[in-house]
């Protein structure tokens, strides 16, 4: 039996893209199992009840990613 988990989207930061089936790839701040929120990138179904695999980042990891992205000349 799969382990049940809880999540709460604390803040919707950005929709990065949308698929032809309506799923959106989002960058959000999410609390997993009532723990401190982490930055999260994953796909969500149109009604928000299903999610795809994603990645979570601590604030320190998000800061490193931000610095790396800011240093990219091809993203200016």
C-alpha positions in Angstrom: 0.0 0.0 0.0 1.5 3.4 -1.0 2.4 5.8 1.8 0.1 8.7 2.0 1.5 12.2 2.0 0.2 15.7 2.3 1.2 18.8 0.4 0.2 22.4 0.3 1.1 24.9 -2.4 2.1 27.8 -0.2 2.8 30.2 -3.1 2.4 29.8 -6.9 5.4 31.6 -8.3 5.3 30.9 -12.1 3.8 28.7 -14.8 6.8 27.8 -17.0 4.8 26.0 -19.8 1.6 24.3 -20.7 1.1 21.0 -22.6 -1.5 20.4 -25.3 -3.4 18.3 -22.7 -3.5 21.2 -20.3 -0.9 20.1 -17.8 1.3 23.0 -16.6 4.9 22.9 -15.5 5.0 25.2 -12.5 7.6 26.7 -10.1 6.0 26.9 -6.7 6.7 27.0 -3.0 5.3 23.7 -1.5 5.1 22.3 2.0 5.4 18.5 1.9 4.0 16.6 4.9 3.6 19.8 6.9 7.4 20.6 6.8 9.0 23.8 5.9 8.2 24.8 2.3 10.7 24.1 -0.5 10.9 25.4 -4.0 9.4 22.9 -6.4 9.3 22.4 -10.2 6.9 19.8 -11.5 3.9 19.3 -13.8 0.3 19.6 -12.5 -2.9 18.4 -14.1 -5.4 21.0 -15.2 -7.5 20.6 -12.0 -4.4 20.5 -9.7 -5.3 17.1 -8.3 -2.5 15.1 -10.0 1.2 15.8 -10.3 4.1 14.5 -12.3 7.6 13.8 -11.1 9.5 16.9 -10.1 12.3 18.3 -8.2 12.4 20.2 -4.9 15.0 22.7 -3.8 15.9 24.0 -0.4 16.3 27.8 -0.2 20.1 27.4 -0.3 19.8 25.2 -3.4 17.4 27.6 -5.1 19.9 30.5 -4.4 22.7 28.5 -6.1 20.5 27.8 -9.1 19.5 31.5 -9.3 23.1 32.6 -9.2 24.0 30.0 -11.9 21.1 31.1 -14.2 21.9 34.8 -13.7 25.5 34.1 -14.9 24.3 32.6 -18.1 24.8 35.0 -21.1 22.4 33.0 -23.3 19.5 33.7 -20.9 19.7 37.5 -21.0 
